[in-house]
């Protein structure tokens, strides 16, 4: 059985490399990006100014910072901690 993953509606960034993601069903999840920061494509996010520029991808299929640093709605939905 395939799970239906809701698309992302909004993303906000918090201190300490946390993203707060609101999905189209209005569930909000918190996701810690720190484990990703030592992966080459994500090292640029150690710069807090760049990290703060997270945006929702077209169609809500993930969030991204640039062409290399992006993370899917599946990862954020399945591993994020629900906060609402």
mmCIF file of the N, C-alpha and C atoms, coordinates in Angstrom:
data_MODEL
# 
_entry.id   MODEL 
# 
loop_
_atom_site.group_PDB 
_atom_site.id 
_atom_site.type_symbol 
_atom_site.label_atom_id 
_atom_site.label_alt_id 
_atom_site.label_comp_id 
_atom_site.label_asym_id 
_atom_site.label_entity_id 
_atom_site.label_seq_id 
_atom_site.pdbx_PDB_ins_code 
_atom_site.Cartn_x 
_atom_site.Cartn_y 
_atom_site.Cartn_z 
_atom_site.occupancy 
_atom_site.B_iso_or_equiv 
_atom_site.pdbx_formal_charge 
_atom_site.auth_seq_id 
_atom_site.auth_comp_id 
_atom_site.auth_asym_id 
_atom_site.auth_atom_id 
_atom_site.pdbx_PDB_model_num 
ATOM 1   N N  . UNK A 1 1  ? 0.845  -1.183 0.000  1.00 0.00 ? 1  UNK A N  1 
ATOM 2   C CA . UNK A 1 1  ? 0.000  0.000  0.000  1.00 0.00 ? 1  UNK A CA 1 
ATOM 3   C C  . UNK A 1 1  ? 0.894  1.251  0.000  1.00 0.00 ? 1  UNK A C  1 
ATOM 4   N N  . UNK A 1 2  ? 0.642  2.138  -0.911 1.00 0.00 ? 2  UNK A N  1 
ATOM 5   C CA . UNK A 1 2  ? 1.433  3.366  -1.013 1.00 0.00 ? 2  UNK A CA 1 
ATOM 6   C C  . UNK A 1 2  ? 0.798  4.450  -0.149 1.00 0.00 ? 2  UNK A C  1 
ATOM 7   N N  . UNK A 1 3  ? 1.635  5.120  0.643  1.00 0.00 ? 3  UNK A N  1 
ATOM 8   C CA . UNK A 1 3  ? 1.132  6.204  1.494  1.00 0.00 ? 3  UNK A CA 1 
ATOM 9   C C  . UNK A 1 3  ? 1.051  7.479  0.654  1.00 0.00 ? 3  UNK A C  1 
ATOM 10  N N  . UNK A 1 4  ? -0.010 8.254  0.876  1.00 0.00 ? 4  UNK A N  1 
ATOM 11  C CA . UNK A 1 4  ? -0.138 9.551  0.203  1.00 0.00 ? 4  UNK A CA 1 
ATOM 12  C C  . UNK A 1 4  ? 0.567  10.583 1.074  1.00 0.00 ? 4  UNK A C  1 
ATOM 13  N N  . UNK A 1 5  ? 1.611  11.150 0.522  1.00 0.00 ? 5  UNK A N  1 
ATOM 14  C CA . UNK A 1 5  ? 2.372  12.176 1.246  1.00 0.00 ? 5  UNK A CA 1 
ATOM 15  C C  . UNK A 1 5  ? 1.832  13.544 0.831  1.00 0.00 ? 5  UNK A C  1 
ATOM 16  N N  . UNK A 1 6  ? 1.369  14.347 1.801  1.00 0.00 ? 6  UNK A N  1 
ATOM 17  C CA . UNK A 1 6  ? 0.867  15.669 1.435  1.00 0.00 ? 6  UNK A CA 1 
ATOM 18  C C  . UNK A 1 6  ? 2.001  16.577 0.948  1.00 0.00 ? 6  UNK A C  1 
ATOM 19  N N  . UNK A 1 7  ? 1.661  17.482 0.086  1.00 0.00 ? 7  UNK A N  1 
ATOM 20  C CA . UNK A 1 7  ? 2.630  18.448 -0.429 1.00 0.00 ? 7  UNK A CA 1 
ATOM 21  C C  . UNK A 1 7  ? 2.885  19.528 0.624  1.00 0.00 ? 7  UNK A C  1 
ATOM 22  N N  . UNK A 1 8  ? 3.999  20.217 0.454  1.00 0.00 ? 8  UNK A N  1 
ATOM 23  C CA . UNK A 1 8  ? 4.395  21.265 1.395  1.00 0.00 ? 8  UNK A CA 1 
ATOM 24  C C  . UNK A 1 8  ? 3.776  22.590 0.978  1.00 0.00 ? 8  UNK A C  1 
ATOM 25  N N  . UNK A 1 9  ? 3.252  23.283 1.969  1.00 0.00 ? 9  UNK A N  1 
ATOM 26  C CA . UNK A 1 9  ? 2.612  24.573 1.741  1.00 0.00 ? 9  UNK A CA 1 
ATOM 27  C C  . UNK A 1 9  ? 3.521  25.730 2.164  1.00 0.00 ? 9  UNK A C  1 
ATOM 28  N N  . UNK A 1 10 ? 4.304  25.523 3.249  1.00 0.00 ? 10 UNK A N  1 
ATOM 29  C CA . UNK A 1 10 ? 5.117  26.614 3.770  1.00 0.00 ? 10 UNK A CA 1 
ATOM 30  C C  . UNK A 1 10 ? 6.308  26.047 4.540  1.00 0.00 ? 10 UNK A C  1 
ATOM 31  N N  . UNK A 1 11 ? 7.384  26.810 4.585  1.00 0.00 ? 11 UNK A N  1 
ATOM 32  C CA . UNK A 1 11 ? 8.545  26.434 5.397  1.00 0.00 ? 11 UNK A CA 1 
ATOM 33  C C  . UNK A 1 11 ? 9.055  27.678 6.111  1.00 0.00 ? 11 UNK A C  1 
ATOM 34  N N  . UNK A 1 12 ? 9.443  27.471 7.369  1.00 0.00 ? 12 UNK A N  1 
ATOM 35  C CA . UNK A 1 12 ? 10.078 28.527 8.161  1.00 0.00 ? 12 UNK A CA 1 
ATOM 36  C C  . UNK A 1 12 ? 11.332 27.912 8.769  1.00 0.00 ? 12 UNK A C  1 
ATOM 37  N N  . UNK A 1 13 ? 12.332 28.733 8.996  1.00 0.00 ? 13 UNK A N  1 
ATOM 38  C CA . UNK A 1 13 ? 13.549 28.223 9.620  1.00 0.00 ? 13 UNK A CA 1 
ATOM 39  C C  . UNK A 1 13 ? 13.659 28.778 11.035 1.00 0.00 ? 13 UNK A C  1 
ATOM 40  N N  . UNK A 1 14 ? 14.246 27.959 11.907 1.00 0.00 ? 14 UNK A N  1 
ATOM 41  C CA . UNK A 1 14 ? 14.482 28.371 13.287 1.00 0.00 ? 14 UNK A CA 1 
ATOM 42  C C  . UNK A 1 14 ? 15.970 28.271 13.567 1.00 0.00 ? 14 UNK A C  1 
ATOM 43  N N  . UNK A 1 15 ? 16.362 28.797 14.722 1.00 0.00 ? 15 UNK A N  1 
ATOM 44  C CA . UNK A 1 15 ? 17.763 28.676 15.150 1.00 0.00 ? 15 UNK A CA 1 
ATOM 45  C C  . UNK A 1 15 ? 18.135 27.203 15.222 1.00 0.00 ? 15 UNK A C  1 
ATOM 46  N N  . UNK A 1 16 ? 19.415 26.949 15.216 1.00 0.00 ? 16 UNK A N  1 
ATOM 47  C CA . UNK A 1 16 ? 19.955 25.603 15.409 1.00 0.00 ? 16 UNK A CA 1 
ATOM 48  C C  . UNK A 1 16 ? 19.564 24.642 14.274 1.00 0.00 ? 16 UNK A C  1 
ATOM 49  N N  . UNK A 1 17 ? 19.399 25.172 13.073 1.00 0.00 ? 17 UNK A N  1 
ATOM 50  C CA . UNK A 1 17 ? 19.185 24.365 11.860 1.00 0.00 ? 17 UNK A CA 1 
ATOM 51  C C  . UNK A 1 17 ? 17.926 23.492 11.907 1.00 0.00 ? 17 UNK A C  1 
ATOM 52  N N  . UNK A 1 18 ? 16.856 24.097 12.364 1.00 0.00 ? 18 UNK A N  1 
ATOM 53  C CA . UNK A 1 18 ? 15.551 23.439 12.408 1.00 0.00 ? 18 UNK A CA 1 
ATOM 54  C C  . UNK A 1 18 ? 14.659 24.070 11.341 1.00 0.00 ? 18 UNK A C  1 
ATOM 55  N N  . UNK A 1 19 ? 13.933 23.238 10.594 1.00 0.00 ? 19 UNK A N  1 
ATOM 56  C CA . UNK A 1 19 ? 12.915 23.763 9.680  1.00 0.00 ? 19 UNK A CA 1 
ATOM 57  C C  . UNK A 1 19 ? 11.542 23.367 10.212 1.00 0.00 ? 19 UNK A C  1 
ATOM 58  N N  . UNK A 1 20 ? 10.608 24.289 10.083 1.00 0.00 ? 20 UNK A N  1 
ATOM 59  C CA . UNK A 1 20 ? 9.211  24.046 10.461 1.00 0.00 ? 20 UNK A CA 1 
ATOM 60  C C  . UNK A 1 20 ? 8.433  24.020 9.158  1.00 0.00 ? 20 UNK A C  1 
ATOM 61  N N  . UNK A 1 21 ? 7.853  22.878 8.866  1.00 0.00 ? 21 UNK A N  1 
ATOM 62  C CA . UNK A 1 21 ? 7.202  22.659 7.579  1.00 0.00 ? 21 UNK A CA 1 
ATOM 63  C C  . UNK A 1 21 ? 5.694  22.505 7.773  1.00 0.00 ? 21 UNK A C  1 
ATOM 64  N N  . UNK A 1 22 ? 4.923  23.295 7.032  1.00 0.00 ? 22 UNK A N  1 
ATOM 65  C CA . UNK A 1 22 ? 3.467  23.176 7.047  1.00 0.00 ? 22 UNK A CA 1 
ATOM 66  C C  . UNK A 1 22 ? 3.057  22.477 5.763  1.00 0.00 ? 22 UNK A C  1 
ATOM 67  N N  . UNK A 1 23 ? 2.304  21.397 5.926  1.00 0.00 ? 23 UNK A N  1 
ATOM 68  C CA . UNK A 1 23 ? 1.841  20.619 4.776  1.00 0.00 ? 23 UNK A CA 1 
ATOM 69  C C  . UNK A 1 23 ? 0.448  21.079 4.355  1.00 0.00 ? 23 UNK A C  1 
ATOM 70  N N  . UNK A 1 24 ? 0.027  20.663 3.160  1.00 0.00 ? 24 UNK A N  1 
ATOM 71  C CA . UNK A 1 24 ? -1.258 21.113 2.618  1.00 0.00 ? 24 UNK A CA 1 
ATOM 72  C C  . UNK A 1 24 ? -2.451 20.687 3.476  1.00 0.00 ? 24 UNK A C  1 
ATOM 73  N N  . UNK A 1 25 ? -2.279 19.672 4.329  1.00 0.00 ? 25 UNK A N  1 
ATOM 74  C CA . UNK A 1 25 ? -3.361 19.244 5.221  1.00 0.00 ? 25 UNK A CA 1 
ATOM 75  C C  . UNK A 1 25 ? -3.297 19.978 6.563  1.00 0.00 ? 25 UNK A C  1 
ATOM 76  N N  . UNK A 1 26 ? -2.458 21.024 6.628  1.00 0.00 ? 26 UNK A N  1 
ATOM 77  C CA . UNK A 1 26 ? -2.256 21.883 7.798  1.00 0.00 ? 26 UNK A CA 1 
ATOM 78  C C  . UNK A 1 26 ? -1.550 21.214 8.971  1.00 0.00 ? 26 UNK A C  1 
ATOM 79  N N  . UNK A 1 27 ? -0.979 20.038 8.761  1.00 0.00 ? 27 UNK A N  1 
ATOM 80  C CA . UNK A 1 27 ? -0.131 19.442 9.791  1.00 0.00 ? 27 UNK A CA 1 
ATOM 81  C C  . UNK A 1 27 ? 1.227  20.127 9.704  1.00 0.00 ? 27 UNK A C  1 
ATOM 82  N N  . UNK A 1 28 ? 1.772  20.452 10.873 1.00 0.00 ? 28 UNK A N  1 
ATOM 83  C CA . UNK A 1 28 ? 3.059  21.144 10.948 1.00 0.00 ? 28 UNK A CA 1 
ATOM 84  C C  . UNK A 1 28 ? 4.068  20.194 11.582 1.00 0.00 ? 28 UNK A C  1 
ATOM 85  N N  . UNK A 1 29 ? 5.240  20.079 10.953 1.00 0.00 ? 29 UNK A N  1 
ATOM 86  C CA . UNK A 1 29 ? 6.290  19.206 11.472 1.00 0.00 ? 29 UNK A CA 1 
ATOM 87  C C  . UNK A 1 29 ? 7.599  19.965 11.588 1.00 0.00 ? 29 UNK A C  1 
ATOM 88  N N  . UNK A 1 30 ? 8.370  19.554 12.583 1.00 0.00 ? 30 UNK A N  1 
ATOM 89  C CA . UNK A 1 30 ? 9.677  20.128 12.870 1.00 0.00 ? 30 UNK A CA 1 
ATOM 90  C C  . UNK A 1 30 ? 10.720 19.110 12.416 1.00 0.00 ? 30 UNK A C  1 
ATOM 91  N N  . UNK A 1 31 ? 11.739 19.587 11.694 1.00 0.00 ? 31 UNK A N  1 
ATOM 92  C CA . UNK A 1 31 ? 12.760 18.682 11.166 1.00 0.00 ? 31 UNK A CA 1 
ATOM 93  C C  . UNK A 1 31 ? 14.131 19.276 11.444 1.00 0.00 ? 31 UNK A C  1 
ATOM 94  N N  . UNK A 1 32 ? 14.999 18.471 12.024 1.00 0.00 ? 32 UNK A N  1 
ATOM 95  C CA . UNK A 1 32 ? 16.353 18.892 12.375 1.00 0.00 ? 32 UNK A CA 1 
ATOM 96  C C  . UNK A 1 32 ? 17.292 18.625 11.195 1.00 0.00 ? 32 UNK A C  1 
ATOM 97  N N  . UNK A 1 33 ? 17.870 19.675 10.641 1.00 0.00 ? 33 UNK A N  1 
ATOM 98  C CA . UNK A 1 33 ? 18.769 19.553 9.496  1.00 0.00 ? 33 UNK A CA 1 
ATOM 99  C C  . UNK A 1 33 ? 20.224 19.310 9.903  1.00 0.00 ? 33 UNK A C  1 
ATOM 100 N N  . UNK A 1 34 ? 20.560 19.370 11.197 1.00 0.00 ? 34 UNK A N  1 
ATOM 101 C CA . UNK A 1 34 ? 21.956 19.247 11.613 1.00 0.00 ? 34 UNK A CA 1 
ATOM 102 C C  . UNK A 1 34 ? 22.650 17.988 11.088 1.00 0.00 ? 34 UNK A C  1 
ATOM 103 N N  . UNK A 1 35 ? 22.011 16.812 11.094 1.00 0.00 ? 35 UNK A N  1 
ATOM 104 C CA . UNK A 1 35 ? 22.706 15.625 10.584 1.00 0.00 ? 35 UNK A CA 1 
ATOM 105 C C  . UNK A 1 35 ? 23.112 15.739 9.101  1.00 0.00 ? 35 UNK A C  1 
ATOM 106 N N  . UNK A 1 36 ? 22.473 16.607 8.351  1.00 0.00 ? 36 UNK A N  1 
ATOM 107 C CA . UNK A 1 36 ? 22.757 16.766 6.921  1.00 0.00 ? 36 UNK A CA 1 
ATOM 108 C C  . UNK A 1 36 ? 23.948 17.678 6.660  1.00 0.00 ? 36 UNK A C  1 
ATOM 109 N N  . UNK A 1 37 ? 24.351 18.482 7.638  1.00 0.00 ? 37 UNK A N  1 
ATOM 110 C CA . UNK A 1 37 ? 25.329 19.538 7.400  1.00 0.00 ? 37 UNK A CA 1 
ATOM 111 C C  . UNK A 1 37 ? 26.731 19.047 7.073  1.00 0.00 ? 37 UNK A C  1 
ATOM 112 N N  . UNK A 1 38 ? 27.026 17.778 7.334  1.00 0.00 ? 38 UNK A N  1 
ATOM 113 C CA . UNK A 1 38 ? 28.345 17.242 6.989  1.00 0.00 ? 38 UNK A CA 1 
ATOM 114 C C  . UNK A 1 38 ? 28.347 16.500 5.661  1.00 0.00 ? 38 UNK A C  1 
ATOM 115 N N  . UNK A 1 39 ? 27.217 16.508 4.972  1.00 0.00 ? 39 UNK A N  1 
ATOM 116 C CA . UNK A 1 39 ? 27.136 15.943 3.624  1.00 0.00 ? 39 UNK A CA 1 
ATOM 117 C C  . UNK A 1 39 ? 27.506 17.070 2.665  1.00 0.00 ? 39 UNK A C  1 
ATOM 118 N N  . UNK A 1 40 ? 28.367 16.772 1.710  1.00 0.00 ? 40 UNK A N  1 
ATOM 119 C CA . UNK A 1 40 ? 28.937 17.803 0.838  1.00 0.00 ? 40 UNK A CA 1 
ATOM 120 C C  . UNK A 1 40 ? 27.910 18.777 0.266  1.00 0.00 ? 40 UNK A C  1 
ATOM 121 N N  . UNK A 1 41 ? 26.806 18.271 -0.265 1.00 0.00 ? 41 UNK A N  1 
ATOM 122 C CA . UNK A 1 41 ? 25.805 19.143 -0.891 1.00 0.00 ? 41 UNK A CA 1 
ATOM 123 C C  . UNK A 1 41 ? 25.141 20.108 0.104  1.00 0.00 ? 41 UNK A C  1 
ATOM 124 N N  . UNK A 1 42 ? 25.191 19.760 1.385  1.00 0.00 ? 42 UNK A N  1 
ATOM 125 C CA . UNK A 1 42 ? 24.498 20.562 2.400  1.00 0.00 ? 42 UNK A CA 1 
ATOM 126 C C  . UNK A 1 42 ? 25.436 21.414 3.251  1.00 0.00 ? 42 UNK A C  1 
ATOM 127 N N  . UNK A 1 43 ? 26.750 21.286 3.060  1.00 0.00 ? 43 UNK A N  1 
ATOM 128 C CA . UNK A 1 43 ? 27.698 22.047 3.880  1.00 0.00 ? 43 UNK A CA 1 
ATOM 129 C C  . UNK A 1 43 ? 27.476 23.545 3.767  1.00 0.00 ? 43 UNK A C  1 
ATOM 130 N N  . UNK A 1 44 ? 27.003 24.008 2.620  1.00 0.00 ? 44 UNK A N  1 
ATOM 131 C CA . UNK A 1 44 ? 26.736 25.438 2.413  1.00 0.00 ? 44 UNK A CA 1 
ATOM 132 C C  . UNK A 1 44 ? 25.715 25.973 3.424  1.00 0.00 ? 44 UNK A C  1 
ATOM 133 N N  . UNK A 1 45 ? 24.876 25.080 3.945  1.00 0.00 ? 45 UNK A N  1 
ATOM 134 C CA . UNK A 1 45 ? 23.827 25.502 4.884  1.00 0.00 ? 45 UNK A CA 1 
ATOM 135 C C  . UNK A 1 45 ? 24.374 25.838 6.271  1.00 0.00 ? 45 UNK A C  1 
ATOM 136 N N  . UNK A 1 46 ? 25.642 25.541 6.513  1.00 0.00 ? 46 UNK A N  1 
ATOM 137 C CA . UNK A 1 46 ? 26.247 25.946 7.785  1.00 0.00 ? 46 UNK A CA 1 
ATOM 138 C C  . UNK A 1 46 ? 26.246 27.471 7.901  1.00 0.00 ? 46 UNK A C  1 
ATOM 139 N N  . UNK A 1 47 ? 26.218 28.141 6.761  1.00 0.00 ? 47 UNK A N  1 
ATOM 140 C CA . UNK A 1 47 ? 26.080 29.599 6.743  1.00 0.00 ? 47 UNK A CA 1 
ATOM 141 C C  . UNK A 1 47 ? 24.623 29.905 7.067  1.00 0.00 ? 47 UNK A C  1 
ATOM 142 N N  . UNK A 1 48 ? 24.390 30.476 8.243  1.00 0.00 ? 48 UNK A N  1 
ATOM 143 C CA . UNK A 1 48 ? 23.006 30.676 8.707  1.00 0.00 ? 48 UNK A CA 1 
ATOM 144 C C  . UNK A 1 48 ? 22.199 31.598 7.802  1.00 0.00 ? 48 UNK A C  1 
ATOM 145 N N  . UNK A 1 49 ? 22.864 32.504 7.106  1.00 0.00 ? 49 UNK A N  1 
ATOM 146 C CA . UNK A 1 49 ? 22.138 33.374 6.166  1.00 0.00 ? 49 UNK A CA 1 
ATOM 147 C C  . UNK A 1 49 ? 21.597 32.540 5.011  1.00 0.00 ? 49 UNK A C  1 
ATOM 148 N N  . UNK A 1 50 ? 22.434 31.655 4.480  1.00 0.00 ? 50 UNK A N  1 
ATOM 149 C CA . UNK A 1 50 ? 21.965 30.779 3.394  1.00 0.00 ? 50 UNK A CA 1 
ATOM 150 C C  . UNK A 1 50 ? 20.882 29.843 3.915  1.00 0.00 ? 50 UNK A C  1 
ATOM 151 N N  . UNK A 1 51 ? 21.091 29.272 5.112  1.00 0.00 ? 51 UNK A N  1 
ATOM 152 C CA . UNK A 1 51 ? 20.087 28.372 5.681  1.00 0.00 ? 51 UNK A CA 1 
ATOM 153 C C  . UNK A 1 51 ? 18.729 29.061 5.800  1.00 0.00 ? 51 UNK A C  1 
ATOM 154 N N  . UNK A 1 52 ? 18.742 30.333 6.147  1.00 0.00 ? 52 UNK A N  1 
ATOM 155 C CA . UNK A 1 52 ? 17.485 31.071 6.335  1.00 0.00 ? 52 UNK A CA 1 
ATOM 156 C C  . UNK A 1 52 ? 16.731 31.287 5.019  1.00 0.00 ? 52 UNK A C  1 
ATOM 157 N N  . UNK A 1 53 ? 17.357 30.977 3.882  1.00 0.00 ? 53 UNK A N  1 
ATOM 158 C CA . UNK A 1 53 ? 16.723 31.200 2.582  1.00 0.00 ? 53 UNK A CA 1 
ATOM 159 C C  . UNK A 1 53 ? 15.972 29.974 2.053  1.00 0.00 ? 53 UNK A C  1 
ATOM 160 N N  . UNK A 1 54 ? 15.629 29.050 2.930  1.00 0.00 ? 54 UNK A N  1 
ATOM 161 C CA . UNK A 1 54 ? 14.866 27.859 2.518  1.00 0.00 ? 54 UNK A CA 1 
ATOM 162 C C  . UNK A 1 54 ? 13.572 28.286 1.850  1.00 0.00 ? 54 UNK A C  1 
ATOM 163 N N  . UNK A 1 55 ? 13.208 27.569 0.781  1.00 0.00 ? 55 UNK A N  1 
ATOM 164 C CA . UNK A 1 55 ? 11.946 27.869 0.094  1.00 0.00 ? 55 UNK A CA 1 
ATOM 165 C C  . UNK A 1 55 ? 11.273 26.570 -0.310 1.00 0.00 ? 55 UNK A C  1 
ATOM 166 N N  . UNK A 1 56 ? 9.969  26.647 -0.473 1.00 0.00 ? 56 UNK A N  1 
ATOM 167 C CA . UNK A 1 56 ? 9.195  25.489 -0.910 1.00 0.00 ? 56 UNK A CA 1 
ATOM 168 C C  . UNK A 1 56 ? 9.399  25.321 -2.415 1.00 0.00 ? 56 UNK A C  1 
ATOM 169 N N  . UNK A 1 57 ? 9.688  24.094 -2.836 1.00 0.00 ? 57 UNK A N  1 
ATOM 170 C CA . UNK A 1 57 ? 9.840  23.807 -4.267 1.00 0.00 ? 57 UNK A CA 1 
ATOM 171 C C  . UNK A 1 57 ? 8.504  23.954 -4.986 1.00 0.00 ? 57 UNK A C  1 
ATOM 172 N N  . UNK A 1 58 ? 8.575  24.252 -6.266 1.00 0.00 ? 58 UNK A N  1 
ATOM 173 C CA . UNK A 1 58 ? 7.368  24.347 -7.093 1.00 0.00 ? 58 UNK A CA 1 
ATOM 174 C C  . UNK A 1 58 ? 6.589  23.040 -6.965 1.00 0.00 ? 58 UNK A C  1 
ATOM 175 N N  . UNK A 1 59 ? 5.299  23.143 -6.706 1.00 0.00 ? 59 UNK A N  1 
ATOM 176 C CA . UNK A 1 59 ? 4.462  21.952 -6.565 1.00 0.00 ? 59 UNK A CA 1 
ATOM 177 C C  . UNK A 1 59 ? 4.444  21.384 -5.158 1.00 0.00 ? 59 UNK A C  1 
ATOM 178 N N  . UNK A 1 60 ? 5.301  21.906 -4.258 1.00 0.00 ? 60 UNK A N  1 
ATOM 179 C CA . UNK A 1 60 ? 5.306  21.433 -2.873 1.00 0.00 ? 60 UNK A CA 1 
ATOM 180 C C  . UNK A 1 60 ? 5.975  20.095 -2.666 1.00 0.00 ? 60 UNK A C  1 
ATOM 181 N N  . UNK A 1 61 ? 6.886  19.711 -3.595 1.00 0.00 ? 61 UNK A N  1 
ATOM 182 C CA . UNK A 1 61 ? 7.527  18.397 -3.519 1.00 0.00 ? 61 UNK A CA 1 
ATOM 183 C C  . UNK A 1 61 ? 8.764  18.344 -2.637 1.00 0.00 ? 61 UNK A C  1 
ATOM 184 N N  . UNK A 1 62 ? 9.073  19.443 -1.972 1.00 0.00 ? 62 UNK A N  1 
ATOM 185 C CA . UNK A 1 62 ? 10.228 19.482 -1.089 1.00 0.00 ? 62 UNK A CA 1 
ATOM 186 C C  . UNK A 1 62 ? 10.549 20.920 -0.747 1.00 0.00 ? 62 UNK A C  1 
ATOM 187 N N  . UNK A 1 63 ? 11.684 21.080 -0.050 1.00 0.00 ? 63 UNK A N  1 
ATOM 188 C CA . UNK A 1 63 ? 12.202 22.423 0.195  1.00 0.00 ? 63 UNK A CA 1 
ATOM 189 C C  . UNK A 1 63 ? 13.628 22.460 -0.340 1.00 0.00 ? 63 UNK A C  1 
ATOM 190 N N  . UNK A 1 64 ? 14.077 23.644 -0.723 1.00 0.00 ? 64 UNK A N  1 
ATOM 191 C CA . UNK A 1 64 ? 15.424 23.742 -1.266 1.00 0.00 ? 64 UNK A CA 1 
ATOM 192 C C  . UNK A 1 64 ? 16.069 25.062 -0.916 1.00 0.00 ? 64 UNK A C  1 
ATOM 193 N N  . UNK A 1 65 ? 17.384 25.057 -1.065 1.00 0.00 ? 65 UNK A N  1 
ATOM 194 C CA . UNK A 1 65 ? 18.198 26.247 -0.862 1.00 0.00 ? 65 UNK A CA 1 
ATOM 195 C C  . UNK A 1 65 ? 18.892 26.625 -2.167 1.00 0.00 ? 65 UNK A C  1 
ATOM 196 N N  . UNK A 1 66 ? 19.289 25.609 -2.939 1.00 0.00 ? 66 UNK A N  1 
ATOM 197 C CA . UNK A 1 66 ? 19.910 25.810 -4.243 1.00 0.00 ? 66 UNK A CA 1 
ATOM 198 C C  . UNK A 1 66 ? 19.706 24.541 -5.066 1.00 0.00 ? 66 UNK A C  1 
ATOM 199 N N  . UNK A 1 67 ? 20.400 24.415 -6.174 1.00 0.00 ? 67 UNK A N  1 
ATOM 200 C CA . UNK A 1 67 ? 20.200 23.243 -7.041 1.00 0.00 ? 67 UNK A CA 1 
ATOM 201 C C  . UNK A 1 67 ? 20.661 21.931 -6.415 1.00 0.00 ? 67 UNK A C  1 
ATOM 202 N N  . UNK A 1 68 ? 21.611 21.988 -5.497 1.00 0.00 ? 68 UNK A N  1 
ATOM 203 C CA . UNK A 1 68 ? 22.109 20.758 -4.872 1.00 0.00 ? 68 UNK A CA 1 
ATOM 204 C C  . UNK A 1 68 ? 21.455 20.461 -3.528 1.00 0.00 ? 68 UNK A C  1 
ATOM 205 N N  . UNK A 1 69 ? 21.221 21.496 -2.740 1.00 0.00 ? 69 UNK A N  1 
ATOM 206 C CA . UNK A 1 69 ? 20.717 21.304 -1.376 1.00 0.00 ? 69 UNK A CA 1 
ATOM 207 C C  . UNK A 1 69 ? 19.195 21.379 -1.368 1.00 0.00 ? 69 UNK A C  1 
ATOM 208 N N  . UNK A 1 70 ? 18.583 20.205 -1.375 1.00 0.00 ? 70 UNK A N  1 
ATOM 209 C CA . UNK A 1 70 ? 17.127 20.137 -1.260 1.00 0.00 ? 70 UNK A CA 1 
ATOM 210 C C  . UNK A 1 70 ? 16.753 18.866 -0.529 1.00 0.00 ? 70 UNK A C  1 
ATOM 211 N N  . UNK A 1 71 ? 15.549 18.857 -0.005 1.00 0.00 ? 71 UNK A N  1 
ATOM 212 C CA . UNK A 1 71 ? 15.080 17.705 0.763  1.00 0.00 ? 71 UNK A CA 1 
ATOM 213 C C  . UNK A 1 71 ? 13.611 17.469 0.424  1.00 0.00 ? 71 UNK A C  1 
ATOM 214 N N  . UNK A 1 72 ? 13.252 16.222 0.266  1.00 0.00 ? 72 UNK A N  1 
ATOM 215 C CA . UNK A 1 72 ? 11.925 15.870 -0.251 1.00 0.00 ? 72 UNK A CA 1 
ATOM 216 C C  . UNK A 1 72 ? 10.817 15.971 0.795  1.00 0.00 ? 72 UNK A C  1 
ATOM 217 N N  . UNK A 1 73 ? 9.609  16.114 0.293  1.00 0.00 ? 73 UNK A N  1 
ATOM 218 C CA . UNK A 1 73 ? 8.445  16.123 1.187  1.00 0.00 ? 73 UNK A CA 1 
ATOM 219 C C  . UNK A 1 73 ? 8.327  14.779 1.896  1.00 0.00 ? 73 UNK A C  1 
ATOM 220 N N  . UNK A 1 74 ? 8.733  13.688 1.247  1.00 0.00 ? 74 UNK A N  1 
ATOM 221 C CA . UNK A 1 74 ? 8.673  12.357 1.859  1.00 0.00 ? 74 UNK A CA 1 
ATOM 222 C C  . UNK A 1 74 ? 9.549  12.307 3.115  1.00 0.00 ? 74 UNK A C  1 
ATOM 223 N N  . UNK A 1 75 ? 10.789 12.769 3.001  1.00 0.00 ? 75 UNK A N  1 
ATOM 224 C CA . UNK A 1 75 ? 11.709 12.780 4.141  1.00 0.00 ? 75 UNK A CA 1 
ATOM 225 C C  . UNK A 1 75 ? 11.158 13.645 5.269  1.00 0.00 ? 75 UNK A C  1 
ATOM 226 N N  . UNK A 1 76 ? 10.688 14.825 4.925  1.00 0.00 ? 76 UNK A N  1 
ATOM 227 C CA . UNK A 1 76 ? 10.172 15.754 5.939  1.00 0.00 ? 76 UNK A CA 1 
ATOM 228 C C  . UNK A 1 76 ? 8.911  15.214 6.608  1.00 0.00 ? 76 UNK A C  1 
ATOM 229 N N  . UNK A 1 77 ? 8.046  14.569 5.840  1.00 0.00 ? 77 UNK A N  1 
ATOM 230 C CA . UNK A 1 77 ? 6.792  14.023 6.367  1.00 0.00 ? 77 UNK A CA 1 
ATOM 231 C C  . UNK A 1 77 ? 7.049  12.803 7.257  1.00 0.00 ? 77 UNK A C  1 
ATOM 232 N N  . UNK A 1 78 ? 7.903  11.889 6.789  1.00 0.00 ? 78 UNK A N  1 
ATOM 233 C CA . UNK A 1 78 ? 8.076  10.629 7.515  1.00 0.00 ? 78 UNK A CA 1 
ATOM 234 C C  . UNK A 1 78 ? 9.022  10.756 8.710  1.00 0.00 ? 78 UNK A C  1 
ATOM 235 N N  . UNK A 1 79 ? 9.975  11.693 8.657  1.00 0.00 ? 79 UNK A N  1 
ATOM 236 C CA . UNK A 1 79 ? 10.945 11.792 9.743  1.00 0.00 ? 79 UNK A CA 1 
ATOM 237 C C  . UNK A 1 79 ? 10.806 13.046 10.590 1.00 0.00 ? 79 UNK A C  1 
ATOM 238 N N  . UNK A 1 80 ? 9.947  13.976 10.157 1.00 0.00 ? 80 UNK A N  1 
ATOM 239 C CA . UNK A 1 80 ? 9.708  15.171 10.962 1.00 0.00 ? 80 UNK A CA 1 
ATOM 240 C C  . UNK A 1 80 ? 8.848  14.846 12.178 1.00 0.00 ? 80 UNK A C  1 
ATOM 241 N N  . UNK A 1 81 ? 8.978  15.659 13.205 1.00 0.00 ? 81 UNK A N  1 
ATOM 242 C CA . UNK A 1 81 ? 8.176  15.484 14.426 1.00 0.00 ? 81 UNK A CA 1 
ATOM 243 C C  . UNK A 1 81 ? 6.985  16.435 14.381 1.00 0.00 ? 81 UNK A C  1 
ATOM 244 N N  . UNK A 1 82 ? 5.791  15.874 14.475 1.00 0.00 ? 82 UNK A N  1 
ATOM 245 C CA . UNK A 1 82 ? 4.578  16.699 14.415 1.00 0.00 ? 82 UNK A CA 1 
ATOM 246 C C  . UNK A 1 82 ? 4.514  17.617 15.635 1.00 0.00 ? 82 UNK A C  1 
ATOM 247 N N  . UNK A 1 83 ? 4.205  18.895 15.398 1.00 0.00 ? 83 UNK A N  1 
ATOM 248 C CA . UNK A 1 83 ? 4.150  19.860 16.505 1.00 0.00 ? 83 UNK A CA 1 
ATOM 249 C C  . UNK A 1 83 ? 2.785  20.529 16.638 1.00 0.00 ? 83 UNK A C  1 
ATOM 250 N N  . UNK A 1 84 ? 1.809  20.118 15.860 1.00 0.00 ? 84 UNK A N  1 
ATOM 251 C CA . UNK A 1 84 ? 0.464  20.683 16.045 1.00 0.00 ? 84 UNK A CA 1 
ATOM 252 C C  . UNK A 1 84 ? -0.563 19.576 16.112 1.00 0.00 ? 84 UNK A C  1 
# 
